[in-house]
Amino acid sequence: MFTAIATAADAPLTVTERDVPEPGPGEVLVEITACGVCYTDLDVLQGHWPIARFPVVPGHEITGVVAAAGPGVSWPTS
Ligand SMILES: [Zn+2]
């Protein structure tokens, strides 16, 4: 999967390829179909969000489908 990552405040995003993670116990893997970027993301990328830890993948307003479920998950599944 391709991911846009910021490694530091005010740094340009870097697009990298990463392995698709496996969901752990109690987790689901969501295949993202759309993602919004809001002002909070801009605050994080500009270093104005004090609890942000870099590297960070901006975009927390997502929609998608459950692609896999980890152990112990019976809902939601596709
Ligand atoms: Zn937001």
PDB file of the backbone (N, CA, C, O) and the ligand in Angstrom, with CONECT records:
HET     ZN  A 101       1
ATOM      1  N   MET A   1       0.844  -1.162   0.000  1.00  0.00           N
ATOM      2  CA  MET A   1       0.000   0.000   0.000  1.00  0.00           C
ATOM      3  C   MET A   1       0.894   1.230   0.000  1.00  0.00           C
ATOM      4  O   MET A   1       2.004   1.214   0.530  1.00  0.00           O
ATOM      5  N   PHE A   2       0.382   2.302  -0.610  1.00  0.00           N
ATOM      6  CA  PHE A   2       1.131   3.541  -0.634  1.00  0.00           C
ATOM      7  C   PHE A   2       0.614   4.472   0.469  1.00  0.00           C
ATOM      8  O   PHE A   2      -0.589   4.569   0.710  1.00  0.00           O
ATOM      9  N   THR A   3       1.547   5.145   1.124  1.00  0.00           N
ATOM     10  CA  THR A   3       1.231   6.004   2.255  1.00  0.00           C
ATOM     11  C   THR A   3       1.977   7.317   2.119  1.00  0.00           C
ATOM     12  O   THR A   3       3.159   7.335   1.775  1.00  0.00           O
ATOM     13  N   ALA A   4       1.278   8.430   2.394  1.00  0.00           N
ATOM     14  CA  ALA A   4       1.926   9.740   2.440  1.00  0.00           C
ATOM     15  C   ALA A   4       2.266  10.032   3.897  1.00  0.00           C
ATOM     16  O   ALA A   4       1.379  10.090   4.749  1.00  0.00           O
ATOM     17  N   ILE A   5       3.552  10.215   4.177  1.00  0.00           N
ATOM     18  CA  ILE A   5       4.038  10.358   5.547  1.00  0.00           C
ATOM     19  C   ILE A   5       4.764  11.689   5.709  1.00  0.00           C
ATOM     20  O   ILE A   5       5.541  12.097   4.846  1.00  0.00           O
ATOM     21  N   ALA A   6       4.495  12.359   6.834  1.00  0.00           N
ATOM     22  CA  ALA A   6       5.285  13.532   7.229  1.00  0.00           C
ATOM     23  C   ALA A   6       6.224  13.078   8.334  1.00  0.00           C
ATOM     24  O   ALA A   6       5.783  12.500   9.328  1.00  0.00           O
ATOM     25  N   THR A   7       7.512  13.335   8.167  1.00  0.00           N
ATOM     26  CA  THR A   7       8.495  12.888   9.158  1.00  0.00           C
ATOM     27  C   THR A   7       8.804  13.950  10.200  1.00  0.00           C
ATOM     28  O   THR A   7       9.395  13.653  11.238  1.00  0.00           O
ATOM     29  N   ALA A   8       8.402  15.203   9.925  1.00  0.00           N
ATOM     30  CA  ALA A   8       8.645  16.300  10.858  1.00  0.00           C
ATOM     31  C   ALA A   8       7.708  17.445  10.510  1.00  0.00           C
ATOM     32  O   ALA A   8       7.127  17.481   9.425  1.00  0.00           O
ATOM     33  N   ALA A   9       7.567  18.388  11.451  1.00  0.00           N
ATOM     34  CA  ALA A   9       6.748  19.573  11.191  1.00  0.00           C
ATOM     35  C   ALA A   9       7.323  20.348  10.012  1.00  0.00           C
ATOM     36  O   ALA A   9       8.537  20.501   9.880  1.00  0.00           O
ATOM     37  N   ASP A  10       6.435  20.827   9.166  1.00  0.00           N
ATOM     38  CA  ASP A  10       6.776  21.622   7.990  1.00  0.00           C
ATOM     39  C   ASP A  10       7.623  20.873   6.963  1.00  0.00           C
ATOM     40  O   ASP A  10       8.199  21.491   6.068  1.00  0.00           O
ATOM     41  N   ALA A  11       7.702  19.561   7.085  1.00  0.00           N
ATOM     42  CA  ALA A  11       8.422  18.758   6.094  1.00  0.00           C
ATOM     43  C   ALA A  11       7.453  18.343   4.996  1.00  0.00           C
ATOM     44  O   ALA A  11       6.276  18.117   5.278  1.00  0.00           O
ATOM     45  N   PRO A  12       7.907  18.237   3.765  1.00  0.00           N
ATOM     46  CA  PRO A  12       7.012  17.777   2.707  1.00  0.00           C
ATOM     47  C   PRO A  12       6.616  16.317   2.938  1.00  0.00           C
ATOM     48  O   PRO A  12       7.369  15.542   3.527  1.00  0.00           O
ATOM     49  N   LEU A  13       5.421  15.958   2.464  1.00  0.00           N
ATOM     50  CA  LEU A  13       4.978  14.571   2.563  1.00  0.00           C
ATOM     51  C   LEU A  13       5.834  13.704   1.647  1.00  0.00           C
ATOM     52  O   LEU A  13       6.211  14.114   0.549  1.00  0.00           O
ATOM     53  N   THR A  14       6.127  12.511   2.116  1.00  0.00           N
ATOM     54  CA  THR A  14       6.873  11.540   1.333  1.00  0.00           C
ATOM     55  C   THR A  14       5.959  10.349   1.078  1.00  0.00           C
ATOM     56  O   THR A  14       5.381   9.795   2.013  1.00  0.00           O
ATOM     57  N   VAL A  15       5.826   9.957  -0.182  1.00  0.00           N
ATOM     58  CA  VAL A  15       5.004   8.795  -0.510  1.00  0.00           C
ATOM     59  C   VAL A  15       5.898   7.561  -0.490  1.00  0.00           C
ATOM     60  O   VAL A  15       6.894   7.482  -1.210  1.00  0.00           O
ATOM     61  N   THR A  16       5.523   6.605   0.348  1.00  0.00           N
ATOM     62  CA  THR A  16       6.304   5.372   0.473  1.00  0.00           C
ATOM     63  C   THR A  16       5.372   4.177   0.364  1.00  0.00           C
ATOM     64  O   THR A  16       4.163   4.285   0.571  1.00  0.00           O
ATOM     65  N   GLU A  17       5.960   3.045   0.035  1.00  0.00           N
ATOM     66  CA  GLU A  17       5.187   1.813  -0.018  1.00  0.00           C
ATOM     67  C   GLU A  17       5.463   1.033   1.263  1.00  0.00           C
ATOM     68  O   GLU A  17       6.613   0.857   1.664  1.00  0.00           O
ATOM     69  N   ARG A  18       4.394   0.573   1.891  1.00  0.00           N
ATOM     70  CA  ARG A  18       4.496  -0.188   3.137  1.00  0.00           C
ATOM     71  C   ARG A  18       3.720  -1.477   2.993  1.00  0.00           C
ATOM     72  O   ARG A  18       2.833  -1.595   2.149  1.00  0.00           O
ATOM     73  N   ASP A  19       4.069  -2.450   3.834  1.00  0.00           N
ATOM     74  CA  ASP A  19       3.307  -3.691   3.881  1.00  0.00           C
ATOM     75  C   ASP A  19       1.923  -3.422   4.463  1.00  0.00           C
ATOM     76  O   ASP A  19       1.765  -2.565   5.333  1.00  0.00           O
ATOM     77  N   VAL A  20       0.931  -4.150   3.983  1.00  0.00           N
ATOM     78  CA  VAL A  20      -0.411  -4.052   4.554  1.00  0.00           C
ATOM     79  C   VAL A  20      -0.375  -4.749   5.914  1.00  0.00           C
ATOM     80  O   VAL A  20       0.022  -5.911   5.997  1.00  0.00           O
ATOM     81  N   PRO A  21      -0.785  -4.054   6.986  1.00  0.00           N
ATOM     82  CA  PRO A  21      -0.705  -4.682   8.315  1.00  0.00           C
ATOM     83  C   PRO A  21      -1.761  -5.768   8.495  1.00  0.00           C
ATOM     84  O   PRO A  21      -2.810  -5.756   7.851  1.00  0.00           O
ATOM     85  N   GLU A  22      -1.457  -6.699   9.382  1.00  0.00           N
ATOM     86  CA  GLU A  22      -2.419  -7.729   9.776  1.00  0.00           C
ATOM     87  C   GLU A  22      -3.153  -7.225  11.015  1.00  0.00           C
ATOM     88  O   GLU A  22      -2.521  -6.702  11.933  1.00  0.00           O
ATOM     89  N   PRO A  23      -4.479  -7.374  11.054  1.00  0.00           N
ATOM     90  CA  PRO A  23      -5.188  -6.937  12.266  1.00  0.00           C
ATOM     91  C   PRO A  23      -4.864  -7.858  13.438  1.00  0.00           C
ATOM     92  O   PRO A  23      -4.815  -9.080  13.295  1.00  0.00           O
ATOM     93  N   GLY A  24      -4.648  -7.254  14.581  1.00  0.00           N
ATOM     94  CA  GLY A  24      -4.367  -8.017  15.797  1.00  0.00           C
ATOM     95  C   GLY A  24      -5.660  -8.365  16.525  1.00  0.00           C
ATOM     96  O   GLY A  24      -6.745  -8.088  16.013  1.00  0.00           O
ATOM     97  N   PRO A  25      -5.568  -8.961  17.696  1.00  0.00           N
ATOM     98  CA  PRO A  25      -6.757  -9.309  18.469  1.00  0.00           C
ATOM     99  C   PRO A  25      -7.623  -8.075  18.743  1.00  0.00           C
ATOM    100  O   PRO A  25      -7.138  -7.046  19.214  1.00  0.00           O
ATOM    101  N   GLY A  26      -8.911  -8.207  18.437  1.00  0.00           N
ATOM    102  CA  GLY A  26      -9.843  -7.110  18.679  1.00  0.00           C
ATOM    103  C   GLY A  26      -9.768  -5.983  17.664  1.00  0.00           C
ATOM    104  O   GLY A  26     -10.411  -4.950  17.851  1.00  0.00           O
ATOM    105  N   GLU A  27      -8.996  -6.154  16.585  1.00  0.00           N
ATOM    106  CA  GLU A  27      -8.836  -5.101  15.576  1.00  0.00           C
ATOM    107  C   GLU A  27      -9.433  -5.536  14.249  1.00  0.00           C
ATOM    108  O   GLU A  27      -9.609  -6.727  13.989  1.00  0.00           O
ATOM    109  N   VAL A  28      -9.745  -4.542  13.408  1.00  0.00           N
ATOM    110  CA  VAL A  28     -10.121  -4.816  12.023  1.00  0.00           C
ATOM    111  C   VAL A  28      -9.184  -4.019  11.111  1.00  0.00           C
ATOM    112  O   VAL A  28      -8.666  -2.969  11.492  1.00  0.00           O
ATOM    113  N   LEU A  29      -8.982  -4.537   9.914  1.00  0.00           N
ATOM    114  CA  LEU A  29      -8.238  -3.838   8.878  1.00  0.00           C
ATOM    115  C   LEU A  29      -9.257  -3.184   7.956  1.00  0.00           C
ATOM    116  O   LEU A  29     -10.107  -3.872   7.392  1.00  0.00           O
ATOM    117  N   VAL A  30      -9.184  -1.860   7.794  1.00  0.00           N
ATOM    118  CA  VAL A  30     -10.113  -1.121   6.952  1.00  0.00           C
ATOM    119  C   VAL A  30      -9.409  -0.721   5.667  1.00  0.00           C
ATOM    120  O   VAL A  30      -8.376  -0.052   5.697  1.00  0.00           O
ATOM    121  N   GLU A  31      -9.973  -1.133   4.540  1.00  0.00           N
ATOM    122  CA  GLU A  31      -9.478  -0.678   3.244  1.00  0.00           C
ATOM    123  C   GLU A  31     -10.134   0.673   2.970  1.00  0.00           C
ATOM    124  O   GLU A  31     -11.340   0.750   2.739  1.00  0.00           O
ATOM    125  N   ILE A  32      -9.343   1.722   2.996  1.00  0.00           N
ATOM    126  CA  ILE A  32      -9.865   3.083   2.876  1.00  0.00           C
ATOM    127  C   ILE A  32     -10.241   3.364   1.426  1.00  0.00           C
ATOM    128  O   ILE A  32      -9.453   3.148   0.506  1.00  0.00           O
ATOM    129  N   THR A  33     -11.477   3.855   1.248  1.00  0.00           N
ATOM    130  CA  THR A  33     -11.939   4.190  -0.101  1.00  0.00           C
ATOM    131  C   THR A  33     -11.941   5.696  -0.350  1.00  0.00           C
ATOM    132  O   THR A  33     -11.923   6.133  -1.501  1.00  0.00           O
ATOM    133  N   ALA A  34     -11.961   6.485   0.711  1.00  0.00           N
ATOM    134  CA  ALA A  34     -11.881   7.940   0.579  1.00  0.00           C
ATOM    135  C   ALA A  34     -11.383   8.505   1.901  1.00  0.00           C
ATOM    136  O   ALA A  34     -11.630   7.936   2.964  1.00  0.00           O
ATOM    137  N   CYS A  35     -10.677   9.635   1.823  1.00  0.00           N
ATOM    138  CA  CYS A  35     -10.137  10.256   3.029  1.00  0.00           C
ATOM    139  C   CYS A  35     -10.174  11.764   2.872  1.00  0.00           C
ATOM    140  O   CYS A  35      -9.711  12.305   1.868  1.00  0.00           O
ATOM    141  N   GLY A  36     -10.727  12.439   3.869  1.00  0.00           N
ATOM    142  CA  GLY A  36     -10.705  13.886   3.882  1.00  0.00           C
ATOM    143  C   GLY A  36      -9.483  14.383   4.634  1.00  0.00           C
ATOM    144  O   GLY A  36      -8.929  13.678   5.476  1.00  0.00           O
ATOM    145  N   VAL A  37      -9.075  15.587   4.327  1.00  0.00           N
ATOM    146  CA  VAL A  37      -8.002  16.246   5.060  1.00  0.00           C
ATOM    147  C   VAL A  37      -8.581  17.545   5.584  1.00  0.00           C
ATOM    148  O   VAL A  37      -9.075  18.361   4.806  1.00  0.00           O
ATOM    149  N   CYS A  38      -8.526  17.750   6.908  1.00  0.00           N
ATOM    150  CA  CYS A  38      -9.144  18.913   7.510  1.00  0.00           C
ATOM    151  C   CYS A  38      -8.086  19.823   8.140  1.00  0.00           C
ATOM    152  O   CYS A  38      -6.886  19.571   8.035  1.00  0.00           O
ATOM    153  N   TYR A  39      -8.552  20.867   8.786  1.00  0.00           N
ATOM    154  CA  TYR A  39      -7.622  21.842   9.356  1.00  0.00           C
ATOM    155  C   TYR A  39      -6.782  21.239  10.477  1.00  0.00           C
ATOM    156  O   TYR A  39      -5.653  21.675  10.701  1.00  0.00           O
ATOM    157  N   THR A  40      -7.317  20.243  11.184  1.00  0.00           N
ATOM    158  CA  THR A  40      -6.520  19.556  12.203  1.00  0.00           C
ATOM    159  C   THR A  40      -5.279  18.935  11.584  1.00  0.00           C
ATOM    160  O   THR A  40      -4.193  19.004  12.159  1.00  0.00           O
ATOM    161  N   ASP A  41      -5.437  18.329  10.412  1.00  0.00           N
ATOM    162  CA  ASP A  41      -4.280  17.745   9.725  1.00  0.00           C
ATOM    163  C   ASP A  41      -3.255  18.829   9.395  1.00  0.00           C
ATOM    164  O   ASP A  41      -2.052  18.616   9.550  1.00  0.00           O
ATOM    165  N   LEU A  42      -3.726  19.978   8.944  1.00  0.00           N
ATOM    166  CA  LEU A  42      -2.797  21.076   8.640  1.00  0.00           C
ATOM    167  C   LEU A  42      -2.080  21.542   9.903  1.00  0.00           C
ATOM    168  O   LEU A  42      -0.882  21.822   9.869  1.00  0.00           O
ATOM    169  N   ASP A  43      -2.820  21.627  11.036  1.00  0.00           N
ATOM    170  CA  ASP A  43      -2.190  21.992  12.304  1.00  0.00           C
ATOM    171  C   ASP A  43      -1.086  20.995  12.668  1.00  0.00           C
ATOM    172  O   ASP A  43       0.007  21.385  13.078  1.00  0.00           O
ATOM    173  N   VAL A  44      -1.387  19.712  12.512  1.00  0.00           N
ATOM    174  CA  VAL A  44      -0.388  18.679  12.818  1.00  0.00           C
ATOM    175  C   VAL A  44       0.829  18.848  11.917  1.00  0.00           C
ATOM    176  O   VAL A  44       1.963  18.847  12.396  1.00  0.00           O
ATOM    177  N   LEU A  45       0.599  18.991  10.625  1.00  0.00           N
ATOM    178  CA  LEU A  45       1.714  19.073   9.665  1.00  0.00           C
ATOM    179  C   LEU A  45       2.559  20.324   9.883  1.00  0.00           C
ATOM    180  O   LEU A  45       3.749  20.331   9.568  1.00  0.00           O
ATOM    181  N   GLN A  46       1.955  21.377  10.418  1.00  0.00           N
ATOM    182  CA  GLN A  46       2.701  22.611  10.669  1.00  0.00           C
ATOM    183  C   GLN A  46       3.300  22.646  12.078  1.00  0.00           C
ATOM    184  O   GLN A  46       3.940  23.626  12.460  1.00  0.00           O
ATOM    185  N   GLY A  47       3.086  21.558  12.860  1.00  0.00           N
ATOM    186  CA  GLY A  47       3.673  21.481  14.192  1.00  0.00           C
ATOM    187  C   GLY A  47       2.907  22.243  15.249  1.00  0.00           C
ATOM    188  O   GLY A  47       3.463  22.559  16.300  1.00  0.00           O
ATOM    189  N   HIS A  48       1.626  22.551  14.997  1.00  0.00           N
ATOM    190  CA  HIS A  48       0.822  23.311  15.950  1.00  0.00           C
ATOM    191  C   HIS A  48      -0.047  22.426  16.846  1.00  0.00           C
ATOM    192  O   HIS A  48      -0.862  22.941  17.612  1.00  0.00           O
ATOM    193  N   TRP A  49       0.113  21.131  16.761  1.00  0.00           N
ATOM    194  CA  TRP A  49      -0.700  20.195  17.541  1.00  0.00           C
ATOM    195  C   TRP A  49       0.251  19.542  18.543  1.00  0.00           C
ATOM    196  O   TRP A  49       1.003  18.640  18.173  1.00  0.00           O
ATOM    197  N   PRO A  50       0.234  19.979  19.804  1.00  0.00           N
ATOM    198  CA  PRO A  50       1.293  19.586  20.747  1.00  0.00           C
ATOM    199  C   PRO A  50       1.380  18.100  21.040  1.00  0.00           C
ATOM    200  O   PRO A  50       2.442  17.622  21.439  1.00  0.00           O
ATOM    201  N   ILE A  51       0.303  17.354  20.855  1.00  0.00           N
ATOM    202  CA  ILE A  51       0.381  15.925  21.175  1.00  0.00           C
ATOM    203  C   ILE A  51       0.751  15.083  19.970  1.00  0.00           C
ATOM    204  O   ILE A  51       0.865  13.864  20.099  1.00  0.00           O
ATOM    205  N   ALA A  52       0.944  15.684  18.803  1.00  0.00           N
ATOM    206  CA  ALA A  52       1.305  14.929  17.593  1.00  0.00           C
ATOM    207  C   ALA A  52       2.718  14.381  17.721  1.00  0.00           C
ATOM    208  O   ALA A  52       3.615  15.050  18.233  1.00  0.00           O
ATOM    209  N   ARG A  53       2.897  13.167  17.251  1.00  0.00           N
ATOM    210  CA  ARG A  53       4.218  12.530  17.231  1.00  0.00           C
ATOM    211  C   ARG A  53       4.541  12.140  15.796  1.00  0.00           C
ATOM    212  O   ARG A  53       3.758  11.457  15.137  1.00  0.00           O
ATOM    213  N   PHE A  54       5.668  12.569  15.333  1.00  0.00           N
ATOM    214  CA  PHE A  54       6.094  12.237  13.976  1.00  0.00           C
ATOM    215  C   PHE A  54       6.915  10.957  13.993  1.00  0.00           C
ATOM    216  O   PHE A  54       7.587  10.677  14.986  1.00  0.00           O
ATOM    217  N   PRO A  55       6.878  10.169  12.915  1.00  0.00           N
ATOM    218  CA  PRO A  55       6.181  10.406  11.654  1.00  0.00           C
ATOM    219  C   PRO A  55       4.676  10.253  11.830  1.00  0.00           C
ATOM    220  O   PRO A  55       4.200   9.532  12.708  1.00  0.00           O
ATOM    221  N   VAL A  56       3.939  10.957  10.964  1.00  0.00           N
ATOM    222  CA  VAL A  56       2.491  10.928  11.014  1.00  0.00           C
ATOM    223  C   VAL A  56       1.927  10.781   9.598  1.00  0.00           C
ATOM    224  O   VAL A  56       2.465  11.327   8.635  1.00  0.00           O
ATOM    225  N   VAL A  57       0.844  10.040   9.502  1.00  0.00           N
ATOM    226  CA  VAL A  57       0.106   9.908   8.245  1.00  0.00           C
ATOM    227  C   VAL A  57      -1.143  10.760   8.399  1.00  0.00           C
ATOM    228  O   VAL A  57      -2.055  10.369   9.128  1.00  0.00           O
ATOM    229  N   PRO A  58      -1.218  11.912   7.737  1.00  0.00           N
ATOM    230  CA  PRO A  58      -2.390  12.775   7.902  1.00  0.00           C
ATOM    231  C   PRO A  58      -3.636  12.158   7.274  1.00  0.00           C
ATOM    232  O   PRO A  58      -3.566  11.340   6.357  1.00  0.00           O
ATOM    233  N   GLY A  59      -4.776  12.585   7.808  1.00  0.00           N
ATOM    234  CA  GLY A  59      -6.054  12.118   7.277  1.00  0.00           C
ATOM    235  C   GLY A  59      -6.734  11.198   8.260  1.00  0.00           C
ATOM    236  O   GLY A  59      -6.429  10.006   8.308  1.00  0.00           O
ATOM    237  N   HIS A  60      -7.656  11.732   9.050  1.00  0.00           N
ATOM    238  CA  HIS A  60      -8.352  10.915  10.041  1.00  0.00           C
ATOM    239  C   HIS A  60      -9.849  10.842   9.761  1.00  0.00           C
ATOM    240  O   HIS A  60     -10.599  10.248  10.535  1.00  0.00           O
ATOM    241  N   GLU A  61     -10.278  11.438   8.669  1.00  0.00           N
ATOM    242  CA  GLU A  61     -11.708  11.403   8.323  1.00  0.00           C
ATOM    243  C   GLU A  61     -11.860  10.468   7.136  1.00  0.00           C
ATOM    244  O   GLU A  61     -11.781  10.888   5.982  1.00  0.00           O
ATOM    245  N   ILE A  62     -12.079   9.202   7.433  1.00  0.00           N
ATOM    246  CA  ILE A  62     -12.033   8.175   6.392  1.00  0.00           C
ATOM    247  C   ILE A  62     -13.365   7.454   6.246  1.00  0.00           C
ATOM    248  O   ILE A  62     -14.221   7.485   7.131  1.00  0.00           O
ATOM    249  N   THR A  63     -13.503   6.812   5.109  1.00  0.00           N
ATOM    250  CA  THR A  63     -14.563   5.836   4.906  1.00  0.00           C
ATOM    251  C   THR A  63     -13.931   4.652   4.199  1.00  0.00           C
ATOM    252  O   THR A  63     -12.954   4.808   3.467  1.00  0.00           O
ATOM    253  N   GLY A  64     -14.482   3.479   4.415  1.00  0.00           N
ATOM    254  CA  GLY A  64     -13.901   2.299   3.800  1.00  0.00           C
ATOM    255  C   GLY A  64     -14.704   1.066   4.125  1.00  0.00           C
ATOM    256  O   GLY A  64     -15.827   1.136   4.624  1.00  0.00           O
ATOM    257  N   VAL A  65     -14.097  -0.067   3.828  1.00  0.00           N
ATOM    258  CA  VAL A  65     -14.743  -1.345   4.082  1.00  0.00           C
ATOM    259  C   VAL A  65     -13.804  -2.199   4.922  1.00  0.00           C
ATOM    260  O   VAL A  65     -12.582  -2.088   4.823  1.00  0.00           O
ATOM    261  N   VAL A  66     -14.393  -3.047   5.747  1.00  0.00           N
ATOM    262  CA  VAL A  66     -13.594  -3.952   6.551  1.00  0.00           C
ATOM    263  C   VAL A  66     -13.019  -5.020   5.629  1.00  0.00           C
ATOM    264  O   VAL A  66     -13.753  -5.778   4.996  1.00  0.00           O
ATOM    265  N   ALA A  67     -11.688  -5.065   5.568  1.00  0.00           N
ATOM    266  CA  ALA A  67     -11.010  -6.009   4.676  1.00  0.00           C
ATOM    267  C   ALA A  67     -10.603  -7.289   5.396  1.00  0.00           C
ATOM    268  O   ALA A  67     -10.470  -8.341   4.770  1.00  0.00           O
ATOM    269  N   ALA A  68     -10.404  -7.201   6.712  1.00  0.00           N
ATOM    270  CA  ALA A  68     -10.017  -8.381   7.493  1.00  0.00           C
ATOM    271  C   ALA A  68     -10.323  -8.104   8.953  1.00  0.00           C
ATOM    272  O   ALA A  68     -10.349  -6.954   9.394  1.00  0.00           O
ATOM    273  N   ALA A  69     -10.552  -9.170   9.689  1.00  0.00           N
ATOM    274  CA  ALA A  69     -10.827  -9.047  11.122  1.00  0.00           C
ATOM    275  C   ALA A  69      -9.822  -9.888  11.894  1.00  0.00           C
ATOM    276  O   ALA A  69      -9.491 -11.004  11.495  1.00  0.00           O
ATOM    277  N   GLY A  70      -9.346  -9.342  12.994  1.00  0.00           N
ATOM    278  CA  GLY A  70      -8.408 -10.066  13.838  1.00  0.00           C
ATOM    279  C   GLY A  70      -9.132 -11.047  14.742  1.00  0.00           C
ATOM    280  O   GLY A  70     -10.362 -11.098  14.763  1.00  0.00           O
ATOM    281  N   PRO A  71      -8.359 -11.827  15.489  1.00  0.00           N
ATOM    282  CA  PRO A  71      -8.947 -12.794  16.406  1.00  0.00           C
ATOM    283  C   PRO A  71      -9.892 -12.126  17.411  1.00  0.00           C
ATOM    284  O   PRO A  71      -9.589 -11.075  17.975  1.00  0.00           O
ATOM    285  N   GLY A  72     -11.045 -12.769  17.616  1.00  0.00           N
ATOM    286  CA  GLY A  72     -11.991 -12.280  18.598  1.00  0.00           C
ATOM    287  C   GLY A  72     -12.980 -11.265  18.063  1.00  0.00           C
ATOM    288  O   GLY A  72     -13.848 -10.808  18.806  1.00  0.00           O
ATOM    289  N   VAL A  73     -12.871 -10.900  16.795  1.00  0.00           N
ATOM    290  CA  VAL A  73     -13.788  -9.910  16.207  1.00  0.00           C
ATOM    291  C   VAL A  73     -14.870 -10.653  15.419  1.00  0.00           C
ATOM    292  O   VAL A  73     -14.577 -11.416  14.498  1.00  0.00           O
ATOM    293  N   SER A  74     -16.126 -10.411  15.803  1.00  0.00           N
ATOM    294  CA  SER A  74     -17.233 -11.007  15.060  1.00  0.00           C
ATOM    295  C   SER A  74     -18.089  -9.959  14.365  1.00  0.00           C
ATOM    296  O   SER A  74     -18.954 -10.288  13.555  1.00  0.00           O
ATOM    297  N   TRP A  75     -17.837  -8.674  14.693  1.00  0.00           N
ATOM    298  CA  TRP A  75     -18.579  -7.582  14.084  1.00  0.00           C
ATOM    299  C   TRP A  75     -17.761  -6.313  14.175  1.00  0.00           C
ATOM    300  O   TRP A  75     -17.156  -6.119  15.230  1.00  0.00           O
ATOM    301  N   PRO A  76     -17.671  -5.450  13.227  1.00  0.00           N
ATOM    302  CA  PRO A  76     -18.233  -5.565  11.886  1.00  0.00           C
ATOM    303  C   PRO A  76     -17.293  -6.353  10.984  1.00  0.00           C
ATOM    304  O   PRO A  76     -16.073  -6.229  11.086  1.00  0.00           O
ATOM    305  N   THR A  77     -17.849  -7.137  10.131  1.00  0.00           N
ATOM    306  CA  THR A  77     -17.074  -7.817   9.096  1.00  0.00           C
ATOM    307  C   THR A  77     -17.833  -7.671   7.795  1.00  0.00           C
ATOM    308  O   THR A  77     -19.042  -7.436   7.780  1.00  0.00           O
ATOM    309  N   SER A  78     -17.104  -7.815   6.709  1.00  0.00           N
ATOM    310  CA  SER A  78     -17.746  -7.645   5.387  1.00  0.00           C
ATOM    311  C   SER A  78     -18.306  -8.943   4.888  1.00  0.00           C
ATOM    312  O   SER A  78     -18.879  -8.991   3.799  1.00  0.00           O
TER     313      SER A  78
HETATM  314 ZN    ZN A 101     -10.859  16.438  11.075  1.00  0.00          ZN2+
END
